[in-house]
Amino acid sequence: MFGNMGDMSKMLEGMQENAEKLKSDLASKVFSVKTGGGLIELSVNGNGEVVDLMIDETTLTDKDMLQILLIGAINDANKMVQQNQQSSAMGMLGNMGGMNPFGAK
């Protein structure tokens, strides 16, 4: 009944290695967005961490505009990261070669 536990353990180890590789790959990717015709430029890595921010000096006199542009840039960058994470996760699942931990074939 439990004869395949070794196979299950190896599969789980492989999944963990793939997840760690995916996390590392995501951290190395950078996504950049511009808003307000380039007044704000924001770069985030694949984990959603901000790695660079450029704010044009002309926006510093208009707090409301600056807030709107920053919110737009952050939201756009977050969408890019989420889409990339989803496609990367789907690619990882596809690379598992159809392994099914429940034994159905």
DRENGU-269705 format. One record per residue: residue in one letter; x, y, z of N, C-alpha, C, O, CB in turn; residue number from 0. Coordinates in pm, whole numbers, plus 50000, padded with zeros to 5 digits. Glycine has a CB too. Layout:
N
 r   nxx   nyy   nzz  caxx  cayy  cazz   cxx   cyy   czz   oxx   oyy   ozz  cbxx  cbyy  cbzz   k
 A     X     Y     Z     X     Y     Z     X     Y     Z     X     Y     Z     X     Y     Z NUM
...
END
This chain:
105
 r   nxx   nyy   nzz  caxx  cayy  cazz   cxx   cyy   czz   oxx   oyy   ozz  cbxx  cbyy  cbzz   k
 M 50081 49880 50000 50000 50000 50000 50086 50127 50000 50053 50225 49933 49908 50000 50120   0
 F 50196 50124 50077 50282 50241 50086 50413 50220 50012 50512 50286 50043 50310 50275 50231   1
 G 50416 50131 49916 50537 50098 49843 50589 50211 49756 50707 50212 49722 50513 49980 49758   2
 N 50507 50304 49720 50549 50414 49633 50587 50540 49709 50598 50647 49649 50440 50445 49534   3
 M 50607 50530 49841 50640 50649 49919 50774 50706 49878 50793 50827 49883 50640 50615 50068   4
 G 50869 50622 49838 50998 50671 49791 50982 50754 49665 51045 50858 49650 51094 50555 49765   5
 D 50896 50707 49575 50869 50784 49452 50804 50917 49486 50837 51020 49428 50778 50703 49357   6
 M 50712 50914 49581 50643 51037 49623 50742 51134 49684 50736 51254 49656 50529 51005 49723   7
 S 50833 51084 49765 50933 51169 49829 51023 51234 49724 51052 51353 49732 51018 51088 49929   8
 K 51066 51156 49625 51150 51211 49518 51074 51316 49439 51130 51419 49401 51198 51099 49424   9
 M 50947 51290 49413 50866 51386 49337 50851 51517 49416 50862 51625 49358 50727 51326 49306  10
 L 50827 51505 49547 50813 51625 49628 50944 51704 49634 50942 51827 49632 50767 51589 49770  11
 E 51056 51634 49642 51185 51701 49640 51205 51775 49508 51254 51888 49506 51299 51601 49662  12
 G 51167 51711 49399 51177 51774 49267 51089 51898 49257 51129 51999 49199 51140 51675 49158  13
 M 50970 51889 49313 50879 52004 49311 50937 52119 49392 50926 52235 49352 50740 51964 49366  14
 Q 50997 52087 49507 51057 52191 49591 51174 52257 49519 51189 52379 49524 51103 52132 49726  15
 E 51256 52177 49452 51368 52232 49376 51317 52323 49264 51373 52430 49241 51455 52119 49318  16
 N 51211 52280 49195 51154 52361 49089 51099 52493 49144 51114 52598 49081 51043 52283 49017  17
 A 51035 52488 49259 50979 52609 49320 51090 52706 49358 51076 52827 49340 50894 52574 49444  18
 E 51200 52654 49412 51313 52739 49449 51378 52800 49326 51417 52917 49327 51416 52659 49529  19
 K 51389 52722 49220 51445 52773 49095 51354 52881 49037 51402 52984 48989 51465 52660 48993  20
 L 51224 52858 49042 51128 52956 48992 51141 53087 49069 51140 53194 49009 50985 52901 49004  21
 K 51152 53080 49201 51165 53199 49283 51293 53275 49248 51292 53398 49239 51165 53163 49432  22
 S 51400 53202 49228 51527 53264 49189 51517 53329 49052 51565 53440 49031 51639 53160 49191  23
 D 51454 53258 48958 51436 53312 48822 51351 53439 48826 51382 53536 48756 51371 53207 48730  24
 L 51246 53439 48906 51159 53556 48915 51235 53676 48971 51218 53788 48924 51037 53524 49003  25
 A 51318 53652 49072 51393 53762 49134 51490 53826 49036 51523 53943 49049 51468 53712 49257  26
 S 51536 53749 48937 51634 53803 48842 51569 53880 48727 51639 53949 48653 51718 53690 48787  27
 K 51439 53869 48710 51369 53942 48604 51335 54083 48652 51307 54105 48770 51241 53867 48559  28
 V 51338 54178 48559 51302 54315 48592 51195 54363 48495 51208 54346 48373 51428 54409 48588  29
 F 51091 54424 48549 50981 54478 48470 50977 54628 48493 50978 54674 48607 50844 54411 48507  30
 S 50973 54704 48384 50973 54849 48395 50846 54906 48332 50799 54859 48228 51098 54909 48327  31
 V 50792 55009 48397 50675 55078 48345 50701 55228 48351 50778 55277 48434 50546 55041 48426  32
 K 50635 55300 48260 50641 55445 48257 50498 55496 48259 50410 55440 48194 50719 55498 48131  33
 T 50474 55603 48334 50343 55667 48335 50363 55816 48315 50472 55870 48333 50267 55637 48468  34
 G 50255 55881 48277 50260 56025 48258 50356 56067 48149 50423 56170 48160 50297 56093 48386  35
 G 50365 55987 48044 50456 56021 47934 50602 56014 47975 50686 56084 47919 50425 56160 47882  36
 G 50632 55930 48072 50771 55914 48117 50806 55996 48239 50922 56001 48279 50863 55948 48007  37
 L 50706 56063 48299 50734 56142 48419 50770 56053 48537 50845 56094 48626 50614 56229 48454  38
 I 50715 55933 48538 50745 55834 48642 50792 55707 48572 50725 55657 48482 50620 55806 48734  39
 E 50906 55655 48615 50955 55526 48566 50980 55438 48687 51052 55475 48780 51085 55542 48479  40
 L 50919 55321 48686 50927 55229 48799 50973 55093 48749 50921 55042 48649 50790 55218 48872  41
 S 51069 55035 48818 51116 54900 48784 51101 54811 48906 51138 54849 49017 51264 54902 48736  42
 V 51046 54692 48884 51029 54594 48991 51086 54461 48943 51091 54433 48823 50880 54579 49031  43
 N 51128 54378 49038 51174 54245 48999 51054 54150 48996 50942 54188 49030 51284 54193 49097  44
 G 51079 54028 48956 50972 53930 48941 50903 53890 49071 50800 53824 49068 51025 53809 48877  45
 N 50961 53930 49184 50896 53904 49312 50813 54024 49358 50756 54022 49467 51001 53871 49418  46
 G 50807 54129 49274 50728 54246 49307 50800 54349 49392 50737 54441 49443 50605 54203 49377  47
 E 50931 54334 49408 51008 54429 49487 51057 54542 49398 51110 54518 49290 51128 54359 49557  48
 V 51039 54667 49444 51084 54783 49367 51236 54785 49367 51300 54778 49472 51027 54915 49426  49
 V 51293 54794 49246 51438 54799 49234 51488 54932 49181 51607 54963 49192 51487 54687 49143  50
 D 51398 55014 49124 51438 55146 49075 51313 55233 49059 51206 55184 49023 51515 55134 48940  51
 L 51330 55361 49086 51221 55457 49072 51280 55590 49028 51372 55642 49091 51140 55473 49206  52
 M 51226 55644 48918 51268 55774 48869 51145 55864 48867 51043 55830 48808 51335 55764 48728  53
 I 51156 55980 48931 51047 56076 48936 51097 56207 48873 51194 56266 48921 50996 56099 49083  54
 D 51030 56250 48768 51066 56375 48702 51040 56491 48798 50938 56494 48867 50986 56394 48570  55
 E 51131 56586 48802 51121 56698 48895 50994 56781 48874 50945 56842 48969 51241 56787 48881  56
 T 50941 56784 48754 50822 56866 48728 50700 56817 48804 50604 56892 48823 50792 56869 48580  57
 T 50701 56691 48848 50586 56638 48922 50590 56675 49070 50491 56659 49140 50581 56487 48908  58
 L 50704 56725 49117 50718 56751 49259 50636 56870 49309 50617 56886 49430 50862 56775 49291  59
 T 50586 56952 49218 50505 57066 49260 50356 57036 49260 50275 57119 49302 50533 57184 49169  60
 D 50319 56917 49212 50178 56879 49206 50159 56745 49275 50169 56639 49213 50128 56873 49057  61
 K 50132 56752 49405 50122 56631 49487 50015 56535 49435 50039 56415 49429 50091 56668 49631  62
 D 49899 56586 49398 49790 56500 49350 49830 56425 49223 49805 56305 49210 49663 56583 49325  63
 M 49892 56497 49129 49935 56433 49005 50040 56326 49034 50035 56217 48978 49991 56539 48906  64
 L 50134 56358 49121 50239 56263 49157 50180 56136 49218 50222 56025 49184 50339 56327 49255  65
 Q 50083 56152 49306 50020 56036 49368 49949 55950 49264 49961 55827 49266 49920 56081 49475  66
 I 49876 56014 49173 49804 55940 49069 49901 55864 48979 49879 55748 48946 49717 56037 48986  67
 L 50010 55932 48940 50108 55867 48853 50177 55750 48923 50200 55645 48862 50213 55968 48807  68
 L 50210 55767 49051 50274 55658 49126 50180 55539 49142 50221 55424 49126 50319 55708 49264  69
 I 50055 55566 49174 49957 55457 49188 49943 55382 49057 49940 55259 49055 49820 55513 49233  70
 G 49933 55456 48946 49922 55392 48815 50044 55306 48783 50029 55194 48734 49903 55496 48708  71
 A 50163 55358 48811 50285 55284 48782 50294 55157 48868 50330 55051 48818 50408 55372 48806  72
 I 50262 55170 48994 50267 55054 49085 50167 54948 49042 50200 54830 49037 50238 55098 49230  73
 N 50045 54989 49009 49943 54893 48966 49983 54824 48836 49968 54702 48823 49808 54963 48947  74
 D 50035 54900 48740 50078 54840 48613 50192 54741 48635 50192 54632 48576 50123 54950 48514  75
 A 50288 54778 48718 50401 54688 48746 50354 54562 48816 50399 54452 48783 50508 54760 48832  76
 N 50262 54576 48912 50210 54459 48983 50138 54364 48888 50151 54242 48902 50115 54502 49094  77
 K 50063 54418 48792 49995 54333 48694 50096 54256 48610 50078 54137 48584 49904 54419 48602  78
 M 50204 54323 48569 50307 54255 48490 50370 54141 48569 50390 54032 48515 50415 54356 48446  79
 V 50400 54166 48695 50461 54065 48781 50366 53947 48800 50408 53832 48789 50499 54125 48918  80
 Q 50238 53974 48828 50141 53866 48847 50126 53781 48722 50122 53658 48731 50006 53924 48887  81
 Q 50118 53845 48607 50105 53770 48483 50228 53683 48460 50216 53568 48417 50085 53864 48364  82
 N 50346 53737 48488 50468 53659 48471 50474 53543 48569 50515 53433 48532 50590 53748 48488  83
 Q 50435 53567 48694 50436 53459 48793 50341 53347 48753 50373 53229 48768 50397 53514 48931  84
 Q 50223 53385 48703 50126 53284 48661 50180 53202 48543 50170 53080 48543 49993 53349 48625  85
 S 50235 53270 48445 50284 53196 48328 50406 53112 48366 50423 53003 48312 50321 53293 48215  86
 S 50490 53160 48457 50605 53082 48502 50561 52959 48579 50617 52851 48563 50698 53167 48588  87
 A 50459 52975 48665 50408 52862 48743 50345 52758 48650 50363 52638 48670 50306 52909 48848  88
 M 50271 52804 48550 50210 52710 48455 50319 52637 48376 50306 52518 48346 50114 52785 48358  89
 G 50425 52709 48342 50537 52645 48272 50603 52540 48360 50643 52434 48311 50639 52749 48229  90
 M 50615 52570 48490 50676 52473 48582 50589 52348 48590 50641 52236 48591 50694 52536 48722  91
 L 50457 52366 48597 50368 52250 48603 50377 52168 48475 50374 52045 48478 50223 52295 48626  92
 G 50388 52237 48363 50401 52166 48235 50530 52088 48226 50536 51984 48160 50393 52264 48120  93
 N 50635 52139 48293 50764 52072 48289 50772 51951 48383 50872 51879 48383 50873 52169 48324  94
 M 50668 51930 48461 50669 51815 48552 50640 51686 48476 50642 51578 48535 50567 51834 48665  95
 G 50612 51696 48349 50593 51576 48267 50469 51499 48299 50466 51378 48280 50710 51487 48280  96
 G 50367 51566 48348 50241 51498 48375 50243 51412 48499 50160 51323 48513 50205 51416 48259  97
 M 50338 51437 48590 50342 51359 48714 50215 51383 48792 50170 51497 48807 50466 51396 48800  98
 N 50158 51277 48840 50038 51287 48922 50064 51220 49054 50084 51099 49059 49915 51224 48852  99
 P 50065 51296 49163 50098 51238 49293 49994 51140 49343 50018 51071 49443 50115 51347 49392 100
 F 49879 51131 49278 49773 51043 49326 49768 50912 49253 49678 50831 49276 49641 51111 49315 101
 G 49862 50891 49164 49876 50762 49100 49785 50734 48981 49802 50632 48915 49853 50659 49198 102
 A 49691 50821 48951 49603 50800 48836 49679 50828 48709 49754 50926 48701 49476 50889 48845 103
 K 49662 50743 48611 49735 50761 48485 49640 50772 48370 49683 50788 48255 49832 50647 48462 104
END
